[in-house]
Amino acid sequence: MNKLAALCFGIEEIYNNESNTEEQEMLSFLRKVLNYNVKLFFISQNKENKIETNDIVRNNEDIIYCSSPNTFLDSDLDKQLKKNSISHIILLGKMYPMVMEATSYNAYFHGYQVIALEDMMISETKEDIQDFFHGSIYTLD
């Protein structure tokens, strides 16, 4: 059986900009995801920026802190995914092009199926998202 996890990048920024329409839609989507059998992990590049537990971030084990663009490199993400028997990963949240690309490639090379939801990514520019979705990642299939 395939188990699914969503990696949400930049949840702290999404909360800080909650008045923006994109951020409101993202938070609404995350609340809906919790009603399904999808494990949510929240990826943060800043250990100083502690994320509080709330109605979406339900426990600290679901927060993955890392300082590298490759989320697998200096965190326990792979260990947490294996612990939860995850086979498929959905990428969503705040778009950091280098982080998304490095994480998606490394997830693939760790044996995970990677799904990226274009409509559930937030970026300063639409070009970042378009570049990611029209880049070489799709040649991996």
C-alpha positions in Angstrom: 0.0 0.0 0.0 1.3 3.5 -0.9 1.4 5.9 1.9 1.5 9.6 1.2 3.2 12.5 3.0 3.1 16.2 2.2 6.2 18.3 2.7 5.1 21.9 3.4 7.8 24.5 3.0 7.8 27.8 4.8 4.8 27.3 7.1 6.1 30.1 9.3 6.0 32.6 6.4 2.6 31.4 5.4 1.3 32.1 8.9 3.0 35.5 9.0 1.3 36.5 5.8 -2.1 35.0 6.6 -4.0 38.0 5.3 -2.8 37.3 1.7 -5.2 35.3 -0.5 -2.6 32.7 -1.5 -1.7 32.1 2.1 -5.3 31.8 3.2 -5.9 29.2 0.4 -2.8 27.3 1.5 -3.9 27.1 5.1 -7.4 26.0 4.1 -5.9 23.3 1.9 -3.7 22.1 4.7 -6.7 21.9 7.0 -8.5 19.7 4.4 -5.4 17.5 3.9 -5.5 16.6 7.6 -8.9 15.0 7.1 -7.3 12.4 4.8 -4.7 9.8 5.6 -1.8 12.1 4.6 1.1 12.8 6.9 2.1 16.4 7.0 5.7 17.5 7.6 6.7 21.1 7.9 10.1 22.1 6.5 11.9 25.1 8.0 15.3 26.5 7.1 15.5 28.5 10.3 15.9 26.7 13.6 15.8 30.1 15.3 12.2 30.6 14.0 10.4 28.1 16.3 7.1 26.9 14.9 4.3 26.7 17.4 1.9 23.8 17.4 -1.6 24.7 16.4 -4.6 23.3 14.4 -2.3 22.4 11.5 1.1 21.8 13.0 -0.1 19.3 15.6 3.2 18.1 17.1 6.9 19.0 17.1 7.9 15.7 15.5 6.3 16.9 12.3 8.6 19.9 12.0 11.9 19.2 10.1 14.6 21.8 10.6 17.4 21.9 8.1 20.0 24.4 7.0 20.8 22.9 3.6 18.8 23.3 0.4 18.7 19.5 0.3 16.3 18.7 3.1 17.5 15.1 3.2 21.1 16.2 3.9 21.1 17.6 7.4 17.8 16.5 8.9 16.0 13.4 10.0 13.5 13.7 7.2 14.4 10.3 5.6 14.2 8.6 9.0 10.8 10.2 9.7 9.5 9.2 6.3 10.6 5.6 6.7 9.2 5.5 10.3 5.8 6.4 8.9 6.2 4.0 5.9 5.9 6.8 3.4 6.3 5.9 -0.3 5.0 9.1 -2.0 5.8 12.7 -1.3 3.8 15.8 -2.2 5.8 19.1 -2.3 3.8 22.3 -1.5 4.1 25.6 0.3 6.4 28.5 0.0 8.5 28.1 -3.2 12.2 28.2 -2.6 13.5 27.1 -6.0 16.9 25.7 -4.9 15.3 23.9 -1.9 12.4 22.4 -3.9 14.7 21.2 -6.7 17.3 19.7 -4.3 14.7 18.1 -2.1 12.7 16.6 -5.0 15.8 15.1 -6.7 17.0 13.7 -3.4 13.6 12.3 -2.5 13.6 10.5 -5.9 17.1 9.1 -5.3 16.0 7.9 -1.9 13.3 5.9 -3.6 10.3 8.1 -3.0 7.7 9.0 -5.7 7.6 12.8 -5.9 4.5 14.9 -6.7 4.6 18.6 -6.9 1.4 20.6 -6.7 1.7 23.8 -8.8 -1.5 25.3 -7.5 -0.3 24.8 -3.9 3.0 26.7 -4.2 3.5 30.3 -3.3 6.3 32.4 -4.7 7.3 36.0 -5.0 7.3 35.5 -8.8 5.3 33.1 -11.0 8.5 32.5 -13.0 10.0 30.6 -10.0 7.1 28.2 -10.1 7.0 27.9 -13.9 10.8 27.3 -14.0 10.4 24.5 -11.5 7.6 22.8 -13.3 9.1 23.1 -16.7 12.6 22.1 -15.6 14.5 18.8 -15.9 12.8 17.2 -12.9 10.2 15.6 -15.3 12.9 13.7 -17.1 13.3 11.4 -14.1 10.2 9.4 -14.9 
